[in-house]
Amino acid sequence: MGGDAAGEAGAARGEGVITFDGIELKNPAPFNLAPVVLCNETILLSGKTAVQTSAETGFRVKFECCTQDYADVSALLAKIGQKKTLVIDGTAYTNCAIRSWDRLEQDPGGNWWYTVTFVRETA
């Protein structure tokens, strides 16, 4: 991870390598891989609630990352709108796409901090 402080902190937490179409997401903060329960609620005019649910689960994961090289950010931004393979700790998730990009800022030390969310198509 280049020996930078953010990289050493990530390694100390025990995170593995995360890539999207071969682009590494550097120095990820701890993240949650819990399944997404698929449920739709509708409040009816009568005031009652109609619920649609499924035994299927969705896949959505958000990463908060830090890099010293803007090229890492640029490479990921170029993948918006594409379905590619997301690899987390050696496990490949096909048909994933960038769902949202919530944060992109540079700190005074020159590090780029960003938050990106991926979703997986299962249809």
C-alpha positions as CSV (number, residue, x, y, z in Angstrom):
1,M,0.0,0.0,0.0
2,G,2.9,2.3,-0.5
3,G,3.9,2.8,3.2
4,D,1.7,5.9,3.7
5,A,-0.1,6.4,7.0
6,A,-3.5,5.6,5.6
7,G,-2.3,2.4,4.1
8,E,-0.6,1.3,7.3
9,A,-3.9,2.0,9.2
10,G,-5.9,-0.1,6.7
11,A,-3.4,-3.0,6.9
12,A,-3.6,-2.8,10.7
13,R,-7.4,-3.2,10.6
14,G,-7.0,-6.4,8.5
15,E,-8.9,-5.4,5.3
16,G,-8.1,-7.3,2.2
17,V,-7.8,-6.0,-1.3
18,I,-10.9,-4.6,-3.1
19,T,-10.9,-4.0,-6.8
20,F,-13.5,-2.9,-9.4
21,D,-12.7,-4.1,-12.9
22,G,-9.1,-4.4,-11.8
23,I,-8.9,-0.9,-10.2
24,E,-7.9,-1.1,-6.5
25,L,-9.9,0.8,-4.0
26,K,-7.1,1.9,-1.7
27,N,-7.2,2.1,2.1
28,P,-10.8,1.2,2.7
29,A,-12.4,1.9,6.1
30,P,-14.2,-1.1,7.7
31,F,-17.4,-1.9,5.7
32,N,-20.5,-3.9,6.0
33,L,-21.4,-6.8,3.7
34,A,-24.7,-7.7,5.3
35,P,-27.4,-8.7,2.8
36,V,-30.0,-6.1,1.8
37,V,-33.5,-7.2,2.6
38,L,-35.8,-6.5,-0.3
39,C,-39.1,-4.9,0.9
40,N,-41.5,-2.3,-0.5
41,E,-44.0,-0.6,1.7
42,T,-47.0,1.4,0.4
43,I,-49.3,3.4,2.6
44,L,-52.8,3.1,1.2
45,L,-55.4,5.8,1.2
46,S,-57.2,3.9,3.9
47,G,-54.2,4.4,6.1
48,K,-53.2,0.7,6.0
49,T,-49.8,-0.5,4.9
50,A,-49.3,-2.9,2.0
51,V,-46.0,-4.8,2.1
52,Q,-44.2,-6.6,-0.7
53,T,-41.2,-8.7,0.2
54,S,-39.0,-11.4,-1.2
55,A,-36.9,-14.2,0.1
56,E,-34.2,-12.9,-2.3
57,T,-31.7,-10.5,-0.9
58,G,-29.8,-7.7,-2.7
59,F,-26.2,-6.7,-2.6
60,R,-25.1,-3.2,-1.9
61,V,-21.8,-2.1,-0.3
62,K,-20.3,1.3,0.5
63,F,-16.6,2.0,0.7
64,E,-14.9,5.0,2.2
65,C,-11.4,5.1,0.8
66,C,-8.3,7.3,0.7
67,T,-5.6,7.6,-1.9
68,Q,-2.6,9.9,-2.6
69,D,-3.0,9.6,-6.3
70,Y,-6.0,11.2,-8.1
71,A,-5.5,8.8,-11.0
72,D,-7.1,6.1,-8.7
73,V,-10.2,8.3,-8.4
74,S,-10.3,9.2,-12.1
75,A,-10.1,5.5,-13.1
76,L,-13.1,4.7,-10.9
77,L,-15.1,7.7,-12.1
78,A,-14.5,6.4,-15.7
79,K,-16.4,3.2,-14.7
80,I,-19.7,4.9,-13.9
81,G,-22.4,3.4,-16.0
82,Q,-20.6,0.1,-16.5
83,K,-21.3,-3.3,-15.0
84,K,-18.1,-5.0,-14.0
85,T,-16.7,-7.4,-11.4
86,L,-16.2,-6.2,-7.9
87,V,-13.7,-8.4,-5.9
88,I,-13.7,-8.2,-2.1
89,D,-11.0,-10.2,-0.3
90,G,-10.8,-12.7,-3.2
91,T,-14.5,-13.1,-3.6
92,A,-15.8,-12.0,-7.1
93,Y,-19.2,-10.3,-7.4
94,T,-20.1,-10.0,-11.1
95,N,-22.5,-7.5,-12.7
96,C,-21.8,-4.7,-10.2
97,A,-22.1,-1.0,-10.9
98,I,-21.3,2.2,-9.1
99,R,-24.6,3.3,-7.6
100,S,-23.5,6.5,-6.0
101,W,-20.5,8.7,-5.4
102,D,-21.1,10.5,-2.1
103,R,-17.8,12.2,-1.3
104,L,-14.7,13.5,-3.1
105,E,-12.4,15.8,-1.3
106,Q,-8.7,16.5,-0.9
107,D,-7.2,17.1,2.5
108,P,-4.4,19.6,3.2
109,G,-1.9,16.7,3.1
110,G,-2.8,15.9,-0.5
111,N,-4.8,12.7,0.2
112,W,-8.0,12.2,-1.8
113,W,-11.0,10.9,0.3
114,Y,-14.0,9.4,-1.5
115,T,-17.1,7.3,-0.7
116,V,-18.5,5.1,-3.4
117,T,-21.4,2.6,-3.3
118,F,-21.7,-0.5,-5.5
119,V,-24.9,-2.5,-6.3
120,R,-25.1,-5.8,-8.0
121,E,-27.6,-6.7,-10.7
122,T,-29.2,-10.1,-10.1
123,A,-32.0,-10.0,-12.6
